[in-house]
Amino acid sequence: MSASLSSDQLAHLEVAFHIFDKSGKGRVPRESLIGLLQSTGLNPSVEEVRSLECGGDSLTFEDFLSIYQQMAQLEAEKNINAETMLEGLKILGTRGDGKISAEELTKILTTLGEPLTPEETSEAISALVDSDGLIDFDQFVQSVLTN
């Protein structure tokens, strides 16, 4: 399971695991999992951690390694999706300053790919529109990925 991790990464994960192993019995309480993963540099959501299939109230180091690799893969996929979305917005946005007009983004979201309804589009972008009627690419991508 740890074949794709370097010896330095594995050592880092072991140290983090042992910090959270308060009893010294080689087990970490499941409720400490989010904190443990965050201590390794990952930032899973509560929903992502809840969706994991791992039995029991506590985790062994091997359980943790498996979960860590799943979460690291998921985070890598999110980053790829964010980069892809940003690149697409840069191509479709005509301003060249990292922002797109709400009108332009609405047109894109309601006509390209799997189109959203005007109501869905309004819900997705209304909180992101600044006083000039513009939406920052990064804020939009983060909003989409977290919702």
Chimera marker file (.cmm) of the C-alpha trace (Angstrom):
<marker_set name="trace">
<marker id="1" x="0.000" y="0.000" z="0.000" r="1" g="1" b="0" radius="0.5"/>
<marker id="2" x="2.910" y="2.382" z="0.705" r="1" g="1" b="0" radius="0.5"/>
<marker id="3" x="4.760" y="1.529" z="-2.522" r="1" g="1" b="0" radius="0.5"/>
<marker id="4" x="4.098" y="4.968" z="-4.034" r="1" g="1" b="0" radius="0.5"/>
<marker id="5" x="5.396" y="6.831" z="-0.968" r="1" g="1" b="0" radius="0.5"/>
<marker id="6" x="9.034" y="7.758" z="-0.532" r="1" g="1" b="0" radius="0.5"/>
<marker id="7" x="10.851" y="6.804" z="2.652" r="1" g="1" b="0" radius="0.5"/>
<marker id="8" x="10.778" y="10.468" z="3.741" r="1" g="1" b="0" radius="0.5"/>
<marker id="9" x="7.015" y="10.669" z="3.183" r="1" g="1" b="0" radius="0.5"/>
<marker id="10" x="6.478" y="7.434" z="5.055" r="1" g="1" b="0" radius="0.5"/>
<marker id="11" x="8.606" y="8.667" z="7.965" r="1" g="1" b="0" radius="0.5"/>
<marker id="12" x="6.618" y="11.929" z="8.051" r="1" g="1" b="0" radius="0.5"/>
<marker id="13" x="3.342" y="9.999" z="8.139" r="1" g="1" b="0" radius="0.5"/>
<marker id="14" x="4.628" y="7.711" z="10.904" r="1" g="1" b="0" radius="0.5"/>
<marker id="15" x="5.582" y="10.710" z="13.055" r="1" g="1" b="0" radius="0.5"/>
<marker id="16" x="2.181" y="12.322" z="12.508" r="1" g="1" b="0" radius="0.5"/>
<marker id="17" x="0.411" y="9.054" z="13.328" r="1" g="1" b="0" radius="0.5"/>
<marker id="18" x="2.387" y="8.583" z="16.545" r="1" g="1" b="0" radius="0.5"/>
<marker id="19" x="1.592" y="12.129" z="17.675" r="1" g="1" b="0" radius="0.5"/>
<marker id="20" x="-2.114" y="11.298" z="17.410" r="1" g="1" b="0" radius="0.5"/>
<marker id="21" x="-1.643" y="7.861" z="19.019" r="1" g="1" b="0" radius="0.5"/>
<marker id="22" x="-2.165" y="9.179" z="22.551" r="1" g="1" b="0" radius="0.5"/>
<marker id="23" x="-2.424" y="5.704" z="24.103" r="1" g="1" b="0" radius="0.5"/>
<marker id="24" x="0.786" y="4.433" z="22.495" r="1" g="1" b="0" radius="0.5"/>
<marker id="25" x="-1.008" y="1.266" z="21.346" r="1" g="1" b="0" radius="0.5"/>
<marker id="26" x="-0.609" y="1.847" z="17.612" r="1" g="1" b="0" radius="0.5"/>
<marker id="27" x="-4.175" y="3.074" z="17.134" r="1" g="1" b="0" radius="0.5"/>
<marker id="28" x="-5.681" y="6.496" z="16.516" r="1" g="1" b="0" radius="0.5"/>
<marker id="29" x="-9.328" y="7.267" z="17.324" r="1" g="1" b="0" radius="0.5"/>
<marker id="30" x="-11.439" y="7.666" z="14.188" r="1" g="1" b="0" radius="0.5"/>
<marker id="31" x="-12.620" y="11.096" z="15.399" r="1" g="1" b="0" radius="0.5"/>
<marker id="32" x="-8.978" y="12.296" z="15.196" r="1" g="1" b="0" radius="0.5"/>
<marker id="33" x="-8.703" y="11.381" z="11.511" r="1" g="1" b="0" radius="0.5"/>
<marker id="34" x="-9.405" y="14.850" z="10.089" r="1" g="1" b="0" radius="0.5"/>
<marker id="35" x="-6.795" y="16.437" z="12.350" r="1" g="1" b="0" radius="0.5"/>
<marker id="36" x="-4.300" y="13.699" z="11.505" r="1" g="1" b="0" radius="0.5"/>
<marker id="37" x="-4.841" y="14.154" z="7.766" r="1" g="1" b="0" radius="0.5"/>
<marker id="38" x="-4.567" y="17.937" z="8.116" r="1" g="1" b="0" radius="0.5"/>
<marker id="39" x="-1.285" y="17.534" z="9.995" r="1" g="1" b="0" radius="0.5"/>
<marker id="40" x="0.098" y="15.802" z="6.893" r="1" g="1" b="0" radius="0.5"/>
<marker id="41" x="-0.849" y="18.693" z="4.623" r="1" g="1" b="0" radius="0.5"/>
<marker id="42" x="-4.150" y="17.352" z="3.309" r="1" g="1" b="0" radius="0.5"/>
<marker id="43" x="-7.393" y="19.232" z="3.747" r="1" g="1" b="0" radius="0.5"/>
<marker id="44" x="-10.296" y="16.767" z="3.515" r="1" g="1" b="0" radius="0.5"/>
<marker id="45" x="-13.873" y="17.804" z="4.110" r="1" g="1" b="0" radius="0.5"/>
<marker id="46" x="-15.919" y="16.202" z="6.850" r="1" g="1" b="0" radius="0.5"/>
<marker id="47" x="-18.086" y="14.605" z="4.146" r="1" g="1" b="0" radius="0.5"/>
<marker id="48" x="-15.064" y="13.095" z="2.401" r="1" g="1" b="0" radius="0.5"/>
<marker id="49" x="-13.832" y="11.536" z="5.634" r="1" g="1" b="0" radius="0.5"/>
<marker id="50" x="-17.312" y="10.270" z="6.558" r="1" g="1" b="0" radius="0.5"/>
<marker id="51" x="-17.603" y="8.572" z="3.171" r="1" g="1" b="0" radius="0.5"/>
<marker id="52" x="-14.548" y="6.418" z="3.827" r="1" g="1" b="0" radius="0.5"/>
<marker id="53" x="-15.037" y="2.766" z="4.526" r="1" g="1" b="0" radius="0.5"/>
<marker id="54" x="-12.894" y="1.885" z="7.502" r="1" g="1" b="0" radius="0.5"/>
<marker id="55" x="-14.173" y="-0.260" z="10.291" r="1" g="1" b="0" radius="0.5"/>
<marker id="56" x="-14.007" y="0.324" z="13.978" r="1" g="1" b="0" radius="0.5"/>
<marker id="57" x="-13.600" y="3.239" z="16.287" r="1" g="1" b="0" radius="0.5"/>
<marker id="58" x="-9.842" y="3.411" z="15.820" r="1" g="1" b="0" radius="0.5"/>
<marker id="59" x="-7.315" y="3.071" z="13.020" r="1" g="1" b="0" radius="0.5"/>
<marker id="60" x="-4.012" y="1.268" z="12.732" r="1" g="1" b="0" radius="0.5"/>
<marker id="61" x="-1.098" y="2.833" z="10.861" r="1" g="1" b="0" radius="0.5"/>
<marker id="62" x="-1.887" y="0.589" z="7.876" r="1" g="1" b="0" radius="0.5"/>
<marker id="63" x="-5.519" y="1.803" z="7.911" r="1" g="1" b="0" radius="0.5"/>
<marker id="64" x="-4.246" y="5.371" z="8.026" r="1" g="1" b="0" radius="0.5"/>
<marker id="65" x="-1.846" y="4.808" z="5.112" r="1" g="1" b="0" radius="0.5"/>
<marker id="66" x="-4.669" y="3.516" z="2.961" r="1" g="1" b="0" radius="0.5"/>
<marker id="67" x="-6.880" y="6.465" z="3.870" r="1" g="1" b="0" radius="0.5"/>
<marker id="68" x="-4.030" y="8.935" z="3.375" r="1" g="1" b="0" radius="0.5"/>
<marker id="69" x="-3.396" y="7.633" z="-0.138" r="1" g="1" b="0" radius="0.5"/>
<marker id="70" x="-7.113" y="7.819" z="-0.998" r="1" g="1" b="0" radius="0.5"/>
<marker id="71" x="-7.334" y="11.390" z="0.283" r="1" g="1" b="0" radius="0.5"/>
<marker id="72" x="-4.098" y="12.434" z="-1.445" r="1" g="1" b="0" radius="0.5"/>
<marker id="73" x="-5.456" y="11.050" z="-4.735" r="1" g="1" b="0" radius="0.5"/>
<marker id="74" x="-8.761" y="12.870" z="-4.243" r="1" g="1" b="0" radius="0.5"/>
<marker id="75" x="-6.939" y="16.124" z="-3.490" r="1" g="1" b="0" radius="0.5"/>
<marker id="76" x="-4.756" y="15.699" z="-6.582" r="1" g="1" b="0" radius="0.5"/>
<marker id="77" x="-7.881" y="15.184" z="-8.696" r="1" g="1" b="0" radius="0.5"/>
<marker id="78" x="-9.437" y="18.331" z="-7.222" r="1" g="1" b="0" radius="0.5"/>
<marker id="79" x="-6.306" y="20.285" z="-8.111" r="1" g="1" b="0" radius="0.5"/>
<marker id="80" x="-6.384" y="18.974" z="-11.681" r="1" g="1" b="0" radius="0.5"/>
<marker id="81" x="-10.065" y="19.914" z="-11.951" r="1" g="1" b="0" radius="0.5"/>
<marker id="82" x="-9.349" y="23.388" z="-10.581" r="1" g="1" b="0" radius="0.5"/>
<marker id="83" x="-6.501" y="23.917" z="-13.036" r="1" g="1" b="0" radius="0.5"/>
<marker id="84" x="-8.662" y="22.705" z="-15.926" r="1" g="1" b="0" radius="0.5"/>
<marker id="85" x="-11.500" y="25.002" z="-14.916" r="1" g="1" b="0" radius="0.5"/>
<marker id="86" x="-9.158" y="27.974" z="-14.583" r="1" g="1" b="0" radius="0.5"/>
<marker id="87" x="-7.637" y="27.314" z="-18.001" r="1" g="1" b="0" radius="0.5"/>
<marker id="88" x="-11.118" y="27.087" z="-19.532" r="1" g="1" b="0" radius="0.5"/>
<marker id="89" x="-12.167" y="30.357" z="-17.928" r="1" g="1" b="0" radius="0.5"/>
<marker id="90" x="-9.001" y="32.057" z="-19.186" r="1" g="1" b="0" radius="0.5"/>
<marker id="91" x="-9.809" y="30.910" z="-22.721" r="1" g="1" b="0" radius="0.5"/>
<marker id="92" x="-13.488" y="31.863" z="-22.558" r="1" g="1" b="0" radius="0.5"/>
<marker id="93" x="-13.085" y="35.061" z="-20.554" r="1" g="1" b="0" radius="0.5"/>
<marker id="94" x="-12.256" y="37.994" z="-22.795" r="1" g="1" b="0" radius="0.5"/>
<marker id="95" x="-10.944" y="40.476" z="-20.210" r="1" g="1" b="0" radius="0.5"/>
<marker id="96" x="-7.489" y="38.939" z="-19.631" r="1" g="1" b="0" radius="0.5"/>
<marker id="97" x="-7.354" y="40.017" z="-15.975" r="1" g="1" b="0" radius="0.5"/>
<marker id="98" x="-8.514" y="36.879" z="-14.149" r="1" g="1" b="0" radius="0.5"/>
<marker id="99" x="-12.113" y="38.064" z="-14.037" r="1" g="1" b="0" radius="0.5"/>
<marker id="100" x="-15.184" y="37.440" z="-16.136" r="1" g="1" b="0" radius="0.5"/>
<marker id="101" x="-18.402" y="39.404" z="-16.311" r="1" g="1" b="0" radius="0.5"/>
<marker id="102" x="-21.417" y="37.824" z="-14.660" r="1" g="1" b="0" radius="0.5"/>
<marker id="103" x="-23.235" y="38.160" z="-17.978" r="1" g="1" b="0" radius="0.5"/>
<marker id="104" x="-20.495" y="36.343" z="-19.880" r="1" g="1" b="0" radius="0.5"/>
<marker id="105" x="-20.252" y="33.550" z="-17.292" r="1" g="1" b="0" radius="0.5"/>
<marker id="106" x="-24.033" y="33.159" z="-17.271" r="1" g="1" b="0" radius="0.5"/>
<marker id="107" x="-24.014" y="32.727" z="-21.034" r="1" g="1" b="0" radius="0.5"/>
<marker id="108" x="-21.262" y="30.093" z="-20.791" r="1" g="1" b="0" radius="0.5"/>
<marker id="109" x="-22.948" y="28.153" z="-17.979" r="1" g="1" b="0" radius="0.5"/>
<marker id="110" x="-26.358" y="28.112" z="-19.663" r="1" g="1" b="0" radius="0.5"/>
<marker id="111" x="-25.183" y="27.144" z="-23.148" r="1" g="1" b="0" radius="0.5"/>
<marker id="112" x="-21.997" y="25.052" z="-23.059" r="1" g="1" b="0" radius="0.5"/>
<marker id="113" x="-21.435" y="21.469" z="-21.906" r="1" g="1" b="0" radius="0.5"/>
<marker id="114" x="-24.209" y="20.287" z="-19.629" r="1" g="1" b="0" radius="0.5"/>
<marker id="115" x="-26.069" y="23.599" z="-19.405" r="1" g="1" b="0" radius="0.5"/>
<marker id="116" x="-27.410" y="24.950" z="-16.132" r="1" g="1" b="0" radius="0.5"/>
<marker id="117" x="-30.781" y="26.605" z="-15.847" r="1" g="1" b="0" radius="0.5"/>
<marker id="118" x="-30.796" y="30.381" z="-15.345" r="1" g="1" b="0" radius="0.5"/>
<marker id="119" x="-31.880" y="29.765" z="-11.728" r="1" g="1" b="0" radius="0.5"/>
<marker id="120" x="-28.987" y="27.350" z="-11.077" r="1" g="1" b="0" radius="0.5"/>
<marker id="121" x="-26.561" y="29.809" z="-12.661" r="1" g="1" b="0" radius="0.5"/>
<marker id="122" x="-27.850" y="32.697" z="-10.589" r="1" g="1" b="0" radius="0.5"/>
<marker id="123" x="-27.511" y="30.611" z="-7.432" r="1" g="1" b="0" radius="0.5"/>
<marker id="124" x="-23.957" y="29.597" z="-8.363" r="1" g="1" b="0" radius="0.5"/>
<marker id="125" x="-22.625" y="33.071" z="-9.085" r="1" g="1" b="0" radius="0.5"/>
<marker id="126" x="-24.744" y="35.641" z="-7.217" r="1" g="1" b="0" radius="0.5"/>
<marker id="127" x="-22.550" y="35.745" z="-4.097" r="1" g="1" b="0" radius="0.5"/>
<marker id="128" x="-19.380" y="36.058" z="-6.188" r="1" g="1" b="0" radius="0.5"/>
<marker id="129" x="-20.275" y="39.111" z="-8.279" r="1" g="1" b="0" radius="0.5"/>
<marker id="130" x="-18.335" y="42.228" z="-7.252" r="1" g="1" b="0" radius="0.5"/>
<marker id="131" x="-19.559" y="45.824" z="-7.462" r="1" g="1" b="0" radius="0.5"/>
<marker id="132" x="-18.419" y="46.049" z="-11.101" r="1" g="1" b="0" radius="0.5"/>
<marker id="133" x="-20.443" y="42.979" z="-12.108" r="1" g="1" b="0" radius="0.5"/>
<marker id="134" x="-17.311" y="40.820" z="-12.355" r="1" g="1" b="0" radius="0.5"/>
<marker id="135" x="-16.409" y="37.414" z="-10.949" r="1" g="1" b="0" radius="0.5"/>
<marker id="136" x="-12.872" y="36.386" z="-10.004" r="1" g="1" b="0" radius="0.5"/>
<marker id="137" x="-11.867" y="33.096" z="-11.689" r="1" g="1" b="0" radius="0.5"/>
<marker id="138" x="-10.217" y="31.676" z="-8.548" r="1" g="1" b="0" radius="0.5"/>
<marker id="139" x="-13.195" y="32.464" z="-6.317" r="1" g="1" b="0" radius="0.5"/>
<marker id="140" x="-15.587" y="30.898" z="-8.809" r="1" g="1" b="0" radius="0.5"/>
<marker id="141" x="-13.527" y="27.715" z="-9.119" r="1" g="1" b="0" radius="0.5"/>
<marker id="142" x="-13.194" y="27.364" z="-5.334" r="1" g="1" b="0" radius="0.5"/>
<marker id="143" x="-16.940" y="27.899" z="-4.948" r="1" g="1" b="0" radius="0.5"/>
<marker id="144" x="-17.719" y="25.220" z="-7.523" r="1" g="1" b="0" radius="0.5"/>
<marker id="145" x="-15.296" y="22.711" z="-6.011" r="1" g="1" b="0" radius="0.5"/>
<marker id="146" x="-16.573" y="23.171" z="-2.462" r="1" g="1" b="0" radius="0.5"/>
<marker id="147" x="-20.295" y="23.034" z="-3.331" r="1" g="1" b="0" radius="0.5"/>
<link id1="1" id2="2" r="1" g="1" b="0" radius="0.2"/>
<link id1="2" id2="3" r="1" g="1" b="0" radius="0.2"/>
<link id1="3" id2="4" r="1" g="1" b="0" radius="0.2"/>
<link id1="4" id2="5" r="1" g="1" b="0" radius="0.2"/>
<link id1="5" id2="6" r="1" g="1" b="0" radius="0.2"/>
<link id1="6" id2="7" r="1" g="1" b="0" radius="0.2"/>
<link id1="7" id2="8" r="1" g="1" b="0" radius="0.2"/>
<link id1="8" id2="9" r="1" g="1" b="0" radius="0.2"/>
<link id1="9" id2="10" r="1" g="1" b="0" radius="0.2"/>
<link id1="10" id2="11" r="1" g="1" b="0" radius="0.2"/>
<link id1="11" id2="12" r="1" g="1" b="0" radius="0.2"/>
<link id1="12" id2="13" r="1" g="1" b="0" radius="0.2"/>
<link id1="13" id2="14" r="1" g="1" b="0" radius="0.2"/>
<link id1="14" id2="15" r="1" g="1" b="0" radius="0.2"/>
<link id1="15" id2="16" r="1" g="1" b="0" radius="0.2"/>
<link id1="16" id2="17" r="1" g="1" b="0" radius="0.2"/>
<link id1="17" id2="18" r="1" g="1" b="0" radius="0.2"/>
<link id1="18" id2="19" r="1" g="1" b="0" radius="0.2"/>
<link id1="19" id2="20" r="1" g="1" b="0" radius="0.2"/>
<link id1="20" id2="21" r="1" g="1" b="0" radius="0.2"/>
<link id1="21" id2="22" r="1" g="1" b="0" radius="0.2"/>
<link id1="22" id2="23" r="1" g="1" b="0" radius="0.2"/>
<link id1="23" id2="24" r="1" g="1" b="0" radius="0.2"/>
<link id1="24" id2="25" r="1" g="1" b="0" radius="0.2"/>
<link id1="25" id2="26" r="1" g="1" b="0" radius="0.2"/>
<link id1="26" id2="27" r="1" g="1" b="0" radius="0.2"/>
<link id1="27" id2="28" r="1" g="1" b="0" radius="0.2"/>
<link id1="28" id2="29" r="1" g="1" b="0" radius="0.2"/>
<link id1="29" id2="30" r="1" g="1" b="0" radius="0.2"/>
<link id1="30" id2="31" r="1" g="1" b="0" radius="0.2"/>
<link id1="31" id2="32" r="1" g="1" b="0" radius="0.2"/>
<link id1="32" id2="33" r="1" g="1" b="0" radius="0.2"/>
<link id1="33" id2="34" r="1" g="1" b="0" radius="0.2"/>
<link id1="34" id2="35" r="1" g="1" b="0" radius="0.2"/>
<link id1="35" id2="36" r="1" g="1" b="0" radius="0.2"/>
<link id1="36" id2="37" r="1" g="1" b="0" radius="0.2"/>
<link id1="37" id2="38" r="1" g="1" b="0" radius="0.2"/>
<link id1="38" id2="39" r="1" g="1" b="0" radius="0.2"/>
<link id1="39" id2="40" r="1" g="1" b="0" radius="0.2"/>
<link id1="40" id2="41" r="1" g="1" b="0" radius="0.2"/>
<link id1="41" id2="42" r="1" g="1" b="0" radius="0.2"/>
<link id1="42" id2="43" r="1" g="1" b="0" radius="0.2"/>
<link id1="43" id2="44" r="1" g="1" b="0" radius="0.2"/>
<link id1="44" id2="45" r="1" g="1" b="0" radius="0.2"/>
<link id1="45" id2="46" r="1" g="1" b="0" radius="0.2"/>
<link id1="46" id2="47" r="1" g="1" b="0" radius="0.2"/>
<link id1="47" id2="48" r="1" g="1" b="0" radius="0.2"/>
<link id1="48" id2="49" r="1" g="1" b="0" radius="0.2"/>
<link id1="49" id2="50" r="1" g="1" b="0" radius="0.2"/>
<link id1="50" id2="51" r="1" g="1" b="0" radius="0.2"/>
<link id1="51" id2="52" r="1" g="1" b="0" radius="0.2"/>
<link id1="52" id2="53" r="1" g="1" b="0" radius="0.2"/>
<link id1="53" id2="54" r="1" g="1" b="0" radius="0.2"/>
<link id1="54" id2="55" r="1" g="1" b="0" radius="0.2"/>
<link id1="55" id2="56" r="1" g="1" b="0" radius="0.2"/>
<link id1="56" id2="57" r="1" g="1" b="0" radius="0.2"/>
<link id1="57" id2="58" r="1" g="1" b="0" radius="0.2"/>
<link id1="58" id2="59" r="1" g="1" b="0" radius="0.2"/>
<link id1="59" id2="60" r="1" g="1" b="0" radius="0.2"/>
<link id1="60" id2="61" r="1" g="1" b="0" radius="0.2"/>
<link id1="61" id2="62" r="1" g="1" b="0" radius="0.2"/>
<link id1="62" id2="63" r="1" g="1" b="0" radius="0.2"/>
<link id1="63" id2="64" r="1" g="1" b="0" radius="0.2"/>
<link id1="64" id2="65" r="1" g="1" b="0" radius="0.2"/>
<link id1="65" id2="66" r="1" g="1" b="0" radius="0.2"/>
<link id1="66" id2="67" r="1" g="1" b="0" radius="0.2"/>
<link id1="67" id2="68" r="1" g="1" b="0" radius="0.2"/>
<link id1="68" id2="69" r="1" g="1" b="0" radius="0.2"/>
<link id1="69" id2="70" r="1" g="1" b="0" radius="0.2"/>
<link id1="70" id2="71" r="1" g="1" b="0" radius="0.2"/>
<link id1="71" id2="72" r="1" g="1" b="0" radius="0.2"/>
<link id1="72" id2="73" r="1" g="1" b="0" radius="0.2"/>
<link id1="73" id2="74" r="1" g="1" b="0" radius="0.2"/>
<link id1="74" id2="75" r="1" g="1" b="0" radius="0.2"/>
<link id1="75" id2="76" r="1" g="1" b="0" radius="0.2"/>
<link id1="76" id2="77" r="1" g="1" b="0" radius="0.2"/>
<link id1="77" id2="78" r="1" g="1" b="0" radius="0.2"/>
<link id1="78" id2="79" r="1" g="1" b="0" radius="0.2"/>
<link id1="79" id2="80" r="1" g="1" b="0" radius="0.2"/>
<link id1="80" id2="81" r="1" g="1" b="0" radius="0.2"/>
<link id1="81" id2="82" r="1" g="1" b="0" radius="0.2"/>
<link id1="82" id2="83" r="1" g="1" b="0" radius="0.2"/>
<link id1="83" id2="84" r="1" g="1" b="0" radius="0.2"/>
<link id1="84" id2="85" r="1" g="1" b="0" radius="0.2"/>
<link id1="85" id2="86" r="1" g="1" b="0" radius="0.2"/>
<link id1="86" id2="87" r="1" g="1" b="0" radius="0.2"/>
<link id1="87" id2="88" r="1" g="1" b="0" radius="0.2"/>
<link id1="88" id2="89" r="1" g="1" b="0" radius="0.2"/>
<link id1="89" id2="90" r="1" g="1" b="0" radius="0.2"/>
<link id1="90" id2="91" r="1" g="1" b="0" radius="0.2"/>
<link id1="91" id2="92" r="1" g="1" b="0" radius="0.2"/>
<link id1="92" id2="93" r="1" g="1" b="0" radius="0.2"/>
<link id1="93" id2="94" r="1" g="1" b="0" radius="0.2"/>
<link id1="94" id2="95" r="1" g="1" b="0" radius="0.2"/>
<link id1="95" id2="96" r="1" g="1" b="0" radius="0.2"/>
<link id1="96" id2="97" r="1" g="1" b="0" radius="0.2"/>
<link id1="97" id2="98" r="1" g="1" b="0" radius="0.2"/>
<link id1="98" id2="99" r="1" g="1" b="0" radius="0.2"/>
<link id1="99" id2="100" r="1" g="1" b="0" radius="0.2"/>
<link id1="100" id2="101" r="1" g="1" b="0" radius="0.2"/>
<link id1="101" id2="102" r="1" g="1" b="0" radius="0.2"/>
<link id1="102" id2="103" r="1" g="1" b="0" radius="0.2"/>
<link id1="103" id2="104" r="1" g="1" b="0" radius="0.2"/>
<link id1="104" id2="105" r="1" g="1" b="0" radius="0.2"/>
<link id1="105" id2="106" r="1" g="1" b="0" radius="0.2"/>
<link id1="106" id2="107" r="1" g="1" b="0" radius="0.2"/>
<link id1="107" id2="108" r="1" g="1" b="0" radius="0.2"/>
<link id1="108" id2="109" r="1" g="1" b="0" radius="0.2"/>
<link id1="109" id2="110" r="1" g="1" b="0" radius="0.2"/>
<link id1="110" id2="111" r="1" g="1" b="0" radius="0.2"/>
<link id1="111" id2="112" r="1" g="1" b="0" radius="0.2"/>
<link id1="112" id2="113" r="1" g="1" b="0" radius="0.2"/>
<link id1="113" id2="114" r="1" g="1" b="0" radius="0.2"/>
<link id1="114" id2="115" r="1" g="1" b="0" radius="0.2"/>
<link id1="115" id2="116" r="1" g="1" b="0" radius="0.2"/>
<link id1="116" id2="117" r="1" g="1" b="0" radius="0.2"/>
<link id1="117" id2="118" r="1" g="1" b="0" radius="0.2"/>
<link id1="118" id2="119" r="1" g="1" b="0" radius="0.2"/>
<link id1="119" id2="120" r="1" g="1" b="0" radius="0.2"/>
<link id1="120" id2="121" r="1" g="1" b="0" radius="0.2"/>
<link id1="121" id2="122" r="1" g="1" b="0" radius="0.2"/>
<link id1="122" id2="123" r="1" g="1" b="0" radius="0.2"/>
<link id1="123" id2="124" r="1" g="1" b="0" radius="0.2"/>
<link id1="124" id2="125" r="1" g="1" b="0" radius="0.2"/>
<link id1="125" id2="126" r="1" g="1" b="0" radius="0.2"/>
<link id1="126" id2="127" r="1" g="1" b="0" radius="0.2"/>
<link id1="127" id2="128" r="1" g="1" b="0" radius="0.2"/>
<link id1="128" id2="129" r="1" g="1" b="0" radius="0.2"/>
<link id1="129" id2="130" r="1" g="1" b="0" radius="0.2"/>
<link id1="130" id2="131" r="1" g="1" b="0" radius="0.2"/>
<link id1="131" id2="132" r="1" g="1" b="0" radius="0.2"/>
<link id1="132" id2="133" r="1" g="1" b="0" radius="0.2"/>
<link id1="133" id2="134" r="1" g="1" b="0" radius="0.2"/>
<link id1="134" id2="135" r="1" g="1" b="0" radius="0.2"/>
<link id1="135" id2="136" r="1" g="1" b="0" radius="0.2"/>
<link id1="136" id2="137" r="1" g="1" b="0" radius="0.2"/>
<link id1="137" id2="138" r="1" g="1" b="0" radius="0.2"/>
<link id1="138" id2="139" r="1" g="1" b="0" radius="0.2"/>
<link id1="139" id2="140" r="1" g="1" b="0" radius="0.2"/>
<link id1="140" id2="141" r="1" g="1" b="0" radius="0.2"/>
<link id1="141" id2="142" r="1" g="1" b="0" radius="0.2"/>
<link id1="142" id2="143" r="1" g="1" b="0" radius="0.2"/>
<link id1="143" id2="144" r="1" g="1" b="0" radius="0.2"/>
<link id1="144" id2="145" r="1" g="1" b="0" radius="0.2"/>
<link id1="145" id2="146" r="1" g="1" b="0" radius="0.2"/>
<link id1="146" id2="147" r="1" g="1" b="0" radius="0.2"/>
</marker_set>
